[in-house]
Amino acid sequence: MMKLNLEVLERCSKETEDTITAESSAFASTPIQYLKENQGEFIYVECAQFNEIRIDAVALEFDDAFNLYTALFGLKLQKKHSEAIRSYLKEHVKSALGSSSAAFSGQEGLWELNIAVDCIEGFNDQLSIEQVCELLYEFVAQLIKTVEK
């Protein structure tokens, strides 16, 4: 598993998207369950390694409607990879209602992905925020490798 250096960790309000507080790197070891216990918040994460897999940042939250932990992020891949991206998600994200969505934003020139991290192999809600980011990193790195074959 890739060791990530999470440079920005912010707890934010889902309602206003305002930052509640910027956290120290120690917060990265908090279990992801934190989000289930604080459903009005999401966690905004940036790290330099995300650039390697064409992501700027990730927002992690608990979706109470689907009872899933989700990661939302923009992925810088061309629109022409639509079929490969959708088929990779279908194959590698365990099927659950609300488990994944992918939409291309022509305005931004990137894919807006929403992935239920619960549905990625290896996830459990005892993982730390950092471990969930590492799991997501590996998942997206593999996605890119597959799409660009």
C-alpha positions in Angstrom: 0.0 0.0 0.0 1.3 3.4 -1.0 2.2 5.6 2.1 0.6 9.0 1.5 1.6 12.3 2.9 -1.7 14.0 3.6 -0.8 17.8 3.5 -4.3 19.2 3.9 -7.0 17.7 6.2 -10.0 19.9 6.8 -13.3 19.1 8.6 -16.0 20.9 6.6 -19.7 21.4 7.0 -21.8 19.5 4.5 -24.5 22.2 4.6 -22.3 25.2 3.9 -19.1 23.6 2.6 -17.2 25.9 4.9 -14.2 24.7 6.8 -14.9 23.9 10.4 -11.3 23.4 11.2 -8.0 22.5 9.6 -6.6 19.4 11.3 -3.1 18.3 12.0 -1.6 15.2 10.4 -2.5 13.3 13.6 -6.2 13.5 12.6 -5.3 11.1 9.6 -5.1 8.2 12.1 -8.7 8.8 13.2 -11.0 5.8 12.1 -13.2 6.6 9.1 -16.1 5.8 11.5 -15.7 9.5 12.6 -17.8 10.5 9.6 -20.7 8.2 10.5 -20.7 9.7 14.0 -20.5 13.3 12.6 -22.8 13.2 9.6 -23.0 16.9 9.2 -19.3 16.9 8.2 -17.1 15.8 5.3 -13.3 15.6 5.3 -11.4 17.5 2.5 -8.0 15.9 1.8 -5.1 17.1 -0.4 -1.8 15.3 -0.9 1.0 15.7 -3.5 0.8 12.0 -4.5 -2.8 12.6 -5.7 -1.3 14.5 -8.6 0.4 11.3 -9.8 -3.0 9.7 -10.2 -4.6 12.9 -11.7 -6.6 13.9 -8.7 -6.5 17.4 -7.0 -8.2 16.5 -3.8 -10.8 14.2 -2.3 -13.9 14.8 -0.2 -14.8 11.9 2.1 -18.2 11.7 3.7 -20.8 9.4 5.1 -23.9 9.2 2.9 -26.8 8.5 5.3 -29.3 8.0 2.5 -27.3 5.0 1.2 -25.5 4.2 4.5 -22.2 4.3 2.6 -18.8 6.1 3.0 -18.1 7.9 -0.2 -15.2 9.6 -1.9 -15.9 12.5 -4.3 -13.1 13.8 -6.6 -12.3 15.0 -10.0 -10.2 12.8 -12.3 -8.2 14.3 -15.1 -8.8 11.8 -17.9 -10.2 12.5 -21.4 -13.8 12.1 -22.2 -13.0 9.4 -24.8 -12.2 7.0 -21.9 -15.9 6.9 -20.9 -16.5 3.2 -21.7 -13.3 2.0 -20.0 -14.0 4.1 -16.8 -17.5 2.9 -16.5 -16.6 -0.7 -17.1 -13.8 -0.6 -14.6 -16.1 0.9 -11.9 -18.8 -1.8 -12.7 -16.2 -4.5 -12.4 -14.3 -3.3 -9.3 -16.9 -1.5 -7.1 -19.1 -4.1 -5.4 -22.7 -3.4 -6.5 -24.8 -1.4 -4.0 -27.4 1.3 -4.5 -25.4 4.5 -4.8 -22.1 2.7 -5.0 -20.6 4.8 -7.8 -21.3 7.5 -10.4 -19.1 9.0 -13.1 -20.0 12.1 -15.1 -17.7 14.0 -17.5 -17.7 17.8 -16.9 -16.8 19.4 -20.2 -16.5 22.8 -18.5 -13.8 21.4 -16.1 -12.4 18.9 -18.6 -12.4 16.1 -16.0 -14.5 13.2 -14.7 -16.5 13.9 -11.5 -16.4 10.6 -9.7 -18.4 9.5 -6.6 -17.3 6.2 -5.3 -18.5 4.3 -2.2 -15.3 3.3 -0.6 -17.2 0.6 1.4 -17.6 -1.2 -2.0 -13.9 -1.3 -2.7 -12.1 -4.5 -1.8 -10.2 -4.2 1.4 -12.4 -1.6 3.0 -13.7 -1.8 6.6 -14.9 1.0 8.8 -12.0 0.4 11.3 -9.6 1.8 8.7 -8.1 5.2 9.5 -8.8 8.2 7.2 -5.2 7.9 5.9 -5.7 4.1 5.1 -8.9 4.9 3.3 -7.1 7.5 1.2 -4.3 4.9 0.5 -6.9 2.4 -0.6 -8.5 5.0 -2.9 -5.1 5.9 -4.3 -4.4 2.3 -5.2 -7.9 1.9 -6.7 -7.5 5.0 -8.9 -3.9 4.2 -9.9 -5.2 0.8 -11.1 -8.1 2.4 -12.9 -5.8 4.7 -14.8 -3.5 1.8 -15.7 -6.4 -0.2 -17.0 -8.0 2.7 -19.0 -4.7 3.6 -20.7 -3.8 0.1 -21.9 
